[in-house]
Amino acid sequence: MDLEKVVSDLTKERDRLSGVIKALLGAALSPDGNKRVGRPMGSTTKRKKRGGITPEGRRRLSLAMKKRWAEGKMKRK
């Protein structure tokens, strides 16, 4: 093999790898070279939903409150 061809191939490979590294780092760094802090610009994140009450639980709660209110009315009479 020709030494010039080997050097040329290695230079091309180096340039290709440099481009790949820049692309990967570009995803992690802002344009001015500082690491980004916070969420990426343009992304919208929804707040995580908290656990809600199931229809069965809502029914049990309703019945318990009705019972409690009825007992309170009975004490007032």
C-alpha atoms as an extended CHARMM CRD file, in Angstrom:
* protein
*
        77  EXT
         1         1  MET       CA              0.0000000000        0.0000000000        0.0000000000  PROA      1               0.0000000000
         2         2  ASP       CA              1.0340000000        3.5290000000       -0.6880000000  PROA      2               0.0000000000
         3         3  LEU       CA              1.9170000000        5.6080000000        2.4070000000  PROA      3               0.0000000000
         4         4  GLU       CA              0.1000000000        8.6600000000        1.0360000000  PROA      4               0.0000000000
         5         5  LYS       CA             -3.0930000000        6.6420000000        0.5500000000  PROA      5               0.0000000000
         6         6  VAL       CA             -2.9240000000        5.3210000000        4.1270000000  PROA      6               0.0000000000
         7         7  VAL       CA             -2.4400000000        8.8440000000        5.4910000000  PROA      7               0.0000000000
         8         8  SER       CA             -5.2910000000       10.1230000000        3.3060000000  PROA      8               0.0000000000
         9         9  ASP       CA             -7.6230000000        7.3610000000        4.5150000000  PROA      9               0.0000000000
        10        10  LEU       CA             -6.7080000000        8.0110000000        8.1540000000  PROA      10              0.0000000000
        11        11  THR       CA             -7.2980000000       11.7500000000        7.7070000000  PROA      11              0.0000000000
        12        12  LYS       CA            -10.7370000000       11.1020000000        6.2020000000  PROA      12              0.0000000000
        13        13  GLU       CA            -11.5960000000        8.7540000000        9.0700000000  PROA      13              0.0000000000
        14        14  ARG       CA            -10.4110000000       11.3510000000       11.6200000000  PROA      14              0.0000000000
        15        15  ASP       CA            -12.5790000000       14.0240000000       10.0000000000  PROA      15              0.0000000000
        16        16  ARG       CA            -15.5790000000       11.6970000000        9.9600000000  PROA      16              0.0000000000
        17        17  LEU       CA            -15.1180000000       10.8210000000       13.6410000000  PROA      17              0.0000000000
        18        18  SER       CA            -14.6800000000       14.4800000000       14.5470000000  PROA      18              0.0000000000
        19        19  GLY       CA            -18.0060000000       15.2340000000       12.8730000000  PROA      19              0.0000000000
        20        20  VAL       CA            -19.7090000000       12.4300000000       14.7630000000  PROA      20              0.0000000000
        21        21  ILE       CA            -18.2520000000       13.6150000000       18.0740000000  PROA      21              0.0000000000
        22        22  LYS       CA            -19.3610000000       17.1980000000       17.3950000000  PROA      22              0.0000000000
        23        23  ALA       CA            -22.8620000000       16.0060000000       16.5650000000  PROA      23              0.0000000000
        24        24  LEU       CA            -23.0580000000       13.9760000000       19.7720000000  PROA      24              0.0000000000
        25        25  LEU       CA            -21.7090000000       16.8090000000       21.8830000000  PROA      25              0.0000000000
        26        26  GLY       CA            -23.9730000000       19.2760000000       20.1150000000  PROA      26              0.0000000000
        27        27  ALA       CA            -26.9510000000       17.4360000000       21.5150000000  PROA      27              0.0000000000
        28        28  ALA       CA            -25.5730000000       17.8790000000       25.0330000000  PROA      28              0.0000000000
        29        29  LEU       CA            -24.1090000000       21.3690000000       24.7460000000  PROA      29              0.0000000000
        30        30  SER       CA            -25.6450000000       24.7060000000       23.9360000000  PROA      30              0.0000000000
        31        31  PRO       CA            -24.3040000000       26.7880000000       21.0210000000  PROA      31              0.0000000000
        32        32  ASP       CA            -21.9740000000       28.7910000000       23.2940000000  PROA      32              0.0000000000
        33        33  GLY       CA            -20.3440000000       25.6170000000       24.6290000000  PROA      33              0.0000000000
        34        34  ASN       CA            -21.9000000000       25.6320000000       28.0990000000  PROA      34              0.0000000000
        35        35  LYS       CA            -23.8550000000       22.6900000000       29.3640000000  PROA      35              0.0000000000
        36        36  ARG       CA            -27.5850000000       23.2090000000       29.2660000000  PROA      36              0.0000000000
        37        37  VAL       CA            -29.4700000000       23.6250000000       32.4880000000  PROA      37              0.0000000000
        38        38  GLY       CA            -33.1490000000       22.7840000000       32.7370000000  PROA      38              0.0000000000
        39        39  ARG       CA            -35.4130000000       21.3640000000       30.1170000000  PROA      39              0.0000000000
        40        40  PRO       CA            -34.6210000000       21.7080000000       26.4040000000  PROA      40              0.0000000000
        41        41  MET       CA            -36.1210000000       24.6930000000       24.6370000000  PROA      41              0.0000000000
        42        42  GLY       CA            -39.3870000000       23.9750000000       22.9000000000  PROA      42              0.0000000000
        43        43  SER       CA            -40.2060000000       20.8850000000       24.9010000000  PROA      43              0.0000000000
        44        44  THR       CA            -43.4410000000       20.8040000000       26.7760000000  PROA      44              0.0000000000
        45        45  THR       CA            -43.6970000000       18.4880000000       29.7110000000  PROA      45              0.0000000000
        46        46  LYS       CA            -46.9140000000       17.6980000000       31.4580000000  PROA      46              0.0000000000
        47        47  ARG       CA            -47.0130000000       17.3600000000       35.2000000000  PROA      47              0.0000000000
        48        48  LYS       CA            -47.1600000000       13.8290000000       36.4280000000  PROA      48              0.0000000000
        49        49  LYS       CA            -50.7010000000       12.8510000000       37.3430000000  PROA      49              0.0000000000
        50        50  ARG       CA            -51.2830000000       11.8770000000       40.9050000000  PROA      50              0.0000000000
        51        51  GLY       CA            -53.3350000000        8.8720000000       41.7710000000  PROA      51              0.0000000000
        52        52  GLY       CA            -57.0320000000        9.6190000000       41.5280000000  PROA      52              0.0000000000
        53        53  ILE       CA            -59.9330000000        8.0800000000       43.3160000000  PROA      53              0.0000000000
        54        54  THR       CA            -61.5710000000        5.1220000000       41.6380000000  PROA      54              0.0000000000
        55        55  PRO       CA            -65.3250000000        5.0520000000       41.0160000000  PROA      55              0.0000000000
        56        56  GLU       CA            -65.6300000000        2.3470000000       43.6780000000  PROA      56              0.0000000000
        57        57  GLY       CA            -63.7130000000        4.4660000000       46.1730000000  PROA      57              0.0000000000
        58        58  ARG       CA            -65.8270000000        7.5170000000       45.3250000000  PROA      58              0.0000000000
        59        59  ARG       CA            -68.9830000000        5.4920000000       45.9990000000  PROA      59              0.0000000000
        60        60  ARG       CA            -67.6780000000        4.2220000000       49.3390000000  PROA      60              0.0000000000
        61        61  LEU       CA            -66.6960000000        7.7460000000       50.3450000000  PROA      61              0.0000000000
        62        62  SER       CA            -70.1150000000        9.0630000000       49.3390000000  PROA      62              0.0000000000
        63        63  LEU       CA            -71.9010000000        6.4120000000       51.3880000000  PROA      63              0.0000000000
        64        64  ALA       CA            -69.6620000000        7.0240000000       54.4010000000  PROA      64              0.0000000000
        65        65  MET       CA            -70.2680000000       10.8000000000       54.2550000000  PROA      65              0.0000000000
        66        66  LYS       CA            -74.0370000000       10.3150000000       53.9230000000  PROA      66              0.0000000000
        67        67  LYS       CA            -73.9400000000        8.0380000000       56.9670000000  PROA      67              0.0000000000
        68        68  ARG       CA            -71.8780000000       10.6060000000       58.8990000000  PROA      68              0.0000000000
        69        69  TRP       CA            -74.2620000000       13.4490000000       58.0180000000  PROA      69              0.0000000000
        70        70  ALA       CA            -77.2740000000       11.3440000000       58.9660000000  PROA      70              0.0000000000
        71        71  GLU       CA            -75.7080000000       10.5770000000       62.3540000000  PROA      71              0.0000000000
        72        72  GLY       CA            -75.0580000000       14.2730000000       62.8750000000  PROA      72              0.0000000000
        73        73  LYS       CA            -78.6820000000       15.1190000000       62.1170000000  PROA      73              0.0000000000
        74        74  MET       CA            -79.8420000000       12.4370000000       64.5550000000  PROA      74              0.0000000000
        75        75  LYS       CA            -77.7220000000       13.9470000000       67.3710000000  PROA      75              0.0000000000
        76        76  ARG       CA            -79.1700000000       17.4240000000       66.8080000000  PROA      76              0.0000000000
        77        77  LYS       CA            -82.7810000000       16.2770000000       67.1420000000  PROA      77              0.0000000000
